[in-house]
């Protein structure tokens, strides 16, 4: 079989990948669709991010869905031909954080398509992958494979929303309208937010945010002072989802936050100097959010039941053998939000 393998910055190849027979408690899945994530783009453009660098060839991809092709010994509840979304997290289940219900902080985590460990954990951009059976979550017969592959980024946003507490009737600001920002909009809307304002520097991304439920969108490139009216009377918003990873976006939003508001930092970027006195005086809560814990099955369920429609975000689908142009397209935020590979 073949897979999409990164060898270094700009060196993406379609090459043979050995299929892995499923062991006890495992399943082999024929991949049908996979979404290109921001971390995949970091490997593609830079050979890694931060201190994480490629040290050997690695199949990319962790937003994936397909059909069960083969069962290992002892697997029940799954059958060949069943459509599934694949949870790319493989926590150990026995370390202190797994036992505390914080599996996303597992000390022995194996996350698909990640160079954090060596040997690297191979990703899901291949014609088939073998995973633990509990990583395969059935999606039902009516869900497209493209939509099912969106369960992973949706789970990220569901986990982020848990950091804020209830959003019912609240006013929410989202900075950055890429895939994660747009899904944060969908989660806020599903959670009962009364008002959802989104900022970005591109009109196309903002149009997708509106499709996901934003009540208002602001192009900060065209109007740098667009948020100024929301700073009156010590701020307007109860929660901020910062999804751009740009420090200027975070700092520019602080004045719009009401006393006691919660900042959830979703976007990854460089270090940012913070006005600590301002955060203290306005009693703001600053929360990180890392991947997801137990939200993946919920993400699958919300997509399968049509409670969150991810279709507006899937802007392009290309055959996996066109991976290189697909990755270049995914980099162009003027026309692409989520680019998927079809297997």
C-alpha positions as CSV (number, residue, x, y, z in Angstrom):
1,X,0.0,0.0,0.0
2,X,1.0,3.7,-0.2
3,X,1.1,6.6,2.2
4,X,1.9,10.3,2.4
5,X,5.3,10.5,4.1
6,X,7.3,13.6,5.1
7,X,11.1,13.3,4.9
8,X,11.9,16.9,5.7
9,X,10.8,20.5,5.1
10,X,9.2,20.6,1.6
11,X,10.0,16.9,1.0
12,X,6.6,15.1,0.9
13,X,6.5,11.8,-0.9
14,X,3.9,9.2,-1.9
15,X,5.7,5.9,-1.2
16,X,5.1,2.3,-0.1
17,X,4.1,1.8,3.5
18,X,3.9,-1.7,5.0
19,X,0.5,-2.7,6.2
20,X,0.4,-3.7,9.9
21,X,-1.6,-6.8,10.7
22,X,-3.9,-6.2,13.7
23,X,-2.8,-7.8,17.0
24,X,-5.0,-8.8,19.8
25,X,-7.4,-6.0,20.7
26,X,-6.6,-4.1,17.5
27,X,-8.2,-3.3,14.1
28,X,-6.9,-2.5,10.7
29,X,-8.8,0.3,9.0
30,X,-9.0,1.2,5.3
31,X,-8.6,5.0,5.3
32,X,-11.1,6.9,3.2
33,X,-10.5,10.5,4.1
34,X,-8.0,12.6,6.1
35,X,-7.9,16.3,6.9
36,X,-4.7,18.4,6.7
37,X,-4.1,20.0,10.1
38,X,-1.9,23.0,11.0
39,X,0.6,20.6,12.6
40,X,0.9,18.7,9.4
41,X,1.6,22.0,7.6
42,X,4.4,22.8,10.2
43,X,6.1,19.5,9.3
44,X,5.6,20.2,5.6
45,X,7.0,23.8,5.7
46,X,9.5,23.6,8.5
47,X,10.2,20.0,9.3
48,X,8.6,20.4,12.8
49,X,7.7,23.0,15.3
50,X,9.4,24.4,18.3
51,X,11.8,21.7,19.7
52,X,10.0,19.0,17.8
53,X,11.9,18.1,14.7
54,X,11.7,15.2,12.2
55,X,14.4,12.7,12.7
56,X,13.1,10.0,10.4
57,X,10.5,9.7,7.6
58,X,7.0,9.8,9.1
59,X,3.5,9.4,7.6
60,X,1.5,12.5,8.4
61,X,-2.2,12.8,9.3
62,X,-4.4,12.4,12.4
63,X,-7.8,13.7,11.3
64,X,-8.9,10.4,9.6
65,X,-11.9,8.1,9.0
66,X,-12.5,4.9,7.1
67,X,-13.9,1.4,7.3
68,X,-12.9,-1.6,9.3
69,X,-10.9,-3.9,7.1
70,X,-9.6,-6.6,9.6
71,X,-10.2,-7.5,13.2
72,X,-7.5,-8.7,15.7
73,X,-8.2,-11.4,18.2
74,X,-10.6,-10.6,21.0
75,X,-12.3,-7.6,19.3
76,X,-16.0,-7.3,19.7
77,X,-18.6,-4.7,18.8
78,X,-16.9,-3.9,15.5
79,X,-17.2,-5.6,12.1
80,X,-15.5,-5.5,8.7
81,X,-17.1,-2.8,6.5
82,X,-18.2,-0.6,9.5
83,X,-17.5,3.1,9.0
84,X,-15.5,4.7,11.8
85,X,-13.8,7.9,12.8
86,X,-10.3,7.3,14.3
87,X,-9.2,8.8,17.6
88,X,-5.5,9.5,17.0
89,X,-4.7,9.5,20.7
90,X,-3.3,6.3,22.2
91,X,-2.9,7.0,26.0
92,X,-1.4,4.3,28.2
93,X,-4.4,4.2,30.5
94,X,-2.3,3.6,33.6
95,X,-0.2,6.6,34.4
96,X,-1.2,9.2,37.0
97,X,-2.9,11.5,34.5
98,X,-4.8,8.8,32.7
99,X,-6.1,7.6,36.1
100,X,-7.1,11.2,36.9
101,X,-9.2,11.4,33.7
102,X,-6.6,13.7,32.0
103,X,-5.6,11.2,29.3
104,X,-4.5,14.1,27.0
105,X,-1.6,14.6,29.4
106,X,-0.6,10.9,29.4
107,X,3.0,10.4,30.2
108,X,3.3,7.7,27.5
109,X,1.0,9.2,24.9
110,X,1.3,8.0,21.4
111,X,-0.4,10.5,19.1
112,X,-0.6,9.6,15.4
113,X,1.6,11.6,13.0
114,X,3.8,13.1,15.8
115,X,7.5,13.4,15.9
116,X,7.6,14.1,19.7
117,X,8.8,10.6,20.3
118,X,11.5,8.6,18.7
119,X,10.8,6.4,16.8
120,X,8.1,8.7,15.6
121,X,4.4,7.7,15.8
122,X,3.4,7.1,12.2
123,X,0.3,9.0,11.1
124,X,-2.9,8.0,9.3
125,X,-2.3,9.3,5.7
126,X,-2.0,5.8,4.3
127,X,-4.3,3.4,2.6
128,X,-4.7,1.5,5.9
129,X,-3.7,1.9,9.5
130,X,-3.8,-0.4,12.5
131,X,-5.0,1.0,15.8
132,X,-6.4,-0.1,19.2
133,X,-10.0,-1.1,18.8
134,X,-11.2,1.6,21.3
135,X,-9.7,4.2,18.9
136,X,-12.3,3.3,16.2
137,X,-15.6,5.0,16.9
138,X,-18.6,4.0,14.6
139,X,-20.1,7.0,12.8
140,X,-23.3,5.5,11.3
141,X,-24.3,5.0,7.7
142,X,-25.4,8.5,6.8
143,X,-22.2,10.4,7.7
144,X,-19.7,11.1,4.9
145,X,-16.1,10.1,5.5
146,X,-15.1,13.7,5.1
147,X,-17.4,14.8,7.9
148,X,-16.3,11.9,10.1
149,X,-12.7,13.0,9.7
150,X,-13.6,16.3,11.3
151,X,-14.3,14.6,14.6
152,X,-10.8,15.2,15.9
153,X,-10.6,19.0,15.5
154,X,-14.2,19.2,16.8
155,X,-13.1,17.3,19.9
156,X,-10.3,19.8,20.4
157,X,-12.9,22.6,20.5
158,X,-15.3,20.7,22.8
159,X,-12.4,20.3,25.2
160,X,-11.6,24.0,24.9
161,X,-15.2,25.0,25.7
162,X,-15.1,23.0,28.9
163,X,-12.6,25.4,30.2
164,X,-15.1,28.2,30.2
165,X,-18.0,26.6,32.0
166,X,-21.5,27.3,30.8
167,X,-21.8,29.4,27.6
168,X,-25.6,29.6,27.8
169,X,-26.6,33.2,27.1
170,X,-23.0,34.4,27.1
171,X,-21.2,36.8,24.8
172,X,-18.2,35.1,23.0
173,X,-15.3,36.5,21.0
174,X,-13.3,34.2,18.7
175,X,-10.0,35.6,17.3
176,X,-8.9,33.6,14.2
177,X,-11.4,32.0,11.8
178,X,-9.3,29.0,10.6
179,X,-10.7,25.5,11.1
180,X,-10.3,25.6,14.9
181,X,-11.7,29.1,15.3
182,X,-14.7,28.2,13.1
183,X,-15.4,25.0,15.0
184,X,-15.1,27.0,18.2
185,X,-17.9,29.1,16.8
186,X,-20.0,26.0,16.2
187,X,-19.4,24.7,19.7
188,X,-20.3,28.1,21.2
189,X,-23.5,28.2,19.2
190,X,-24.4,24.7,20.2
191,X,-23.7,25.6,23.8
192,X,-26.2,28.4,23.8
193,X,-24.1,31.5,23.4
194,X,-26.2,34.6,22.7
195,X,-23.6,36.5,20.7
196,X,-20.5,35.2,18.9
197,X,-18.2,37.8,17.3
198,X,-15.3,36.6,15.2
199,X,-12.2,38.5,14.0
200,X,-9.7,37.5,11.3
201,X,-7.6,39.2,8.6
202,X,-9.3,37.4,5.6
203,X,-12.8,37.7,4.2
204,X,-13.0,34.1,3.1
205,X,-12.3,32.7,6.5
206,X,-14.8,35.1,8.0
207,X,-17.5,33.9,5.6
208,X,-17.0,30.3,6.8
209,X,-17.3,31.5,10.4
210,X,-20.6,33.1,9.5
211,X,-21.7,29.8,8.0
212,X,-20.8,28.1,11.4
213,X,-23.0,30.5,13.4
214,X,-21.1,33.7,14.0
215,X,-23.5,36.6,14.7
216,X,-20.9,39.2,13.5
217,X,-17.5,39.1,11.8
218,X,-14.8,41.7,11.7
219,X,-11.9,42.0,9.3
220,X,-9.1,43.4,11.5
221,X,-6.8,44.0,8.5
222,X,-9.4,46.3,6.9
223,X,-10.4,48.0,10.2
224,X,-7.8,47.6,13.0
225,X,-10.0,49.4,15.5
226,X,-13.1,47.2,14.8
227,X,-13.1,45.9,18.4
228,X,-12.8,49.3,20.0
229,X,-16.6,49.7,20.7
230,X,-16.6,46.5,22.7
231,X,-14.1,48.0,25.2
232,X,-16.6,50.4,26.7
233,X,-17.6,50.1,30.4
234,X,-14.9,47.5,31.2
235,X,-15.6,45.2,28.3
236,X,-18.3,43.3,26.6
237,X,-17.4,39.6,26.2
238,X,-17.7,36.8,28.8
239,X,-15.3,34.5,27.0
240,X,-12.5,34.6,24.4
241,X,-11.4,31.7,22.3
242,X,-8.0,32.8,20.9
243,X,-7.5,30.6,17.9
244,X,-5.0,32.5,15.8
245,X,-1.9,31.9,17.8
246,X,-1.0,35.5,17.1
247,X,0.0,37.5,20.3
248,X,-1.3,40.7,18.8
249,X,-4.8,39.1,18.6
250,X,-4.7,38.1,22.2
251,X,-3.4,41.5,23.4
252,X,-5.9,43.4,21.2
253,X,-8.8,41.5,22.7
254,X,-8.1,42.0,26.4
255,X,-9.8,45.4,26.6
256,X,-13.0,43.9,25.3
257,X,-13.3,41.3,28.1
258,X,-15.6,41.9,31.0
259,X,-14.4,41.4,34.6
260,X,-14.3,37.7,35.4
261,X,-14.2,36.7,31.7
262,X,-12.3,33.6,30.6
263,X,-9.6,33.5,28.0
264,X,-9.1,30.1,26.4
265,X,-5.8,30.0,24.4
266,X,-6.3,27.5,21.5
267,X,-3.9,28.9,18.9
268,X,-0.2,28.0,19.1
269,X,2.4,30.7,18.5
270,X,5.4,32.3,20.1
271,X,5.7,33.6,23.6
272,X,3.7,36.8,24.4
273,X,4.4,39.4,27.1
274,X,1.2,39.8,29.1
275,X,-0.1,42.9,31.1
276,X,-0.4,41.0,34.3
277,X,-1.7,44.0,36.3
278,X,-4.6,44.3,33.8
279,X,-5.5,40.6,34.1
280,X,-5.4,40.9,37.9
281,X,-7.4,44.1,38.1
282,X,-10.1,42.7,35.8
283,X,-10.0,39.3,37.4
284,X,-9.5,37.5,34.0
285,X,-9.0,33.8,33.9
286,X,-6.3,32.6,31.4
287,X,-6.7,28.9,30.4
288,X,-4.6,26.7,28.2
289,X,-6.3,23.8,26.4
290,X,-4.4,20.8,25.0
291,X,-5.9,18.4,22.4
292,X,-8.8,16.6,24.0
293,X,-9.5,14.0,26.7
294,X,-12.8,12.1,26.6
295,X,-14.6,14.4,24.1
296,X,-13.9,12.4,20.9
297,X,-17.0,10.1,21.0
298,X,-19.2,13.2,21.7
299,X,-17.7,14.9,18.7
300,X,-18.6,11.9,16.5
301,X,-22.1,11.8,18.0
302,X,-22.7,15.6,17.3
303,X,-21.6,15.2,13.7
304,X,-23.6,11.9,13.2
305,X,-26.8,13.4,14.6
306,X,-26.5,16.6,12.5
307,X,-26.3,18.8,15.7
308,X,-23.0,20.3,14.3
309,X,-22.6,20.6,10.6
310,X,-19.0,20.6,9.6
311,X,-19.6,20.6,5.8
312,X,-19.1,24.4,5.3
313,X,-15.5,24.0,6.5
314,X,-14.5,21.3,4.0
315,X,-13.4,23.4,1.1
316,X,-11.4,21.0,-1.0
317,X,-11.0,17.2,-1.4
318,X,-8.0,15.9,-3.4
319,X,-6.8,12.4,-4.1
320,X,-4.0,11.5,-1.7
321,X,-1.6,11.1,-4.6
322,X,-1.9,14.8,-5.1
323,X,-0.7,15.5,-1.5
324,X,1.9,18.0,-2.4
325,X,-0.5,20.4,-4.2
326,X,-3.1,19.7,-1.5
327,X,-0.7,20.9,1.2
328,X,0.1,24.0,-0.8
329,X,-3.6,24.7,-1.2
330,X,-4.1,24.2,2.5
331,X,-1.6,26.9,3.1
332,X,-3.6,29.4,1.1
333,X,-6.1,30.8,3.6
334,X,-7.6,33.1,1.0
335,X,-9.4,30.1,-0.5
336,X,-9.0,27.1,1.8
337,X,-10.2,26.2,5.3
338,X,-10.0,22.4,5.5
339,X,-8.4,20.5,2.7
340,X,-8.9,16.8,2.9
341,X,-7.1,13.9,1.2
342,X,-9.3,11.1,-0.3
343,X,-8.0,7.5,-0.2
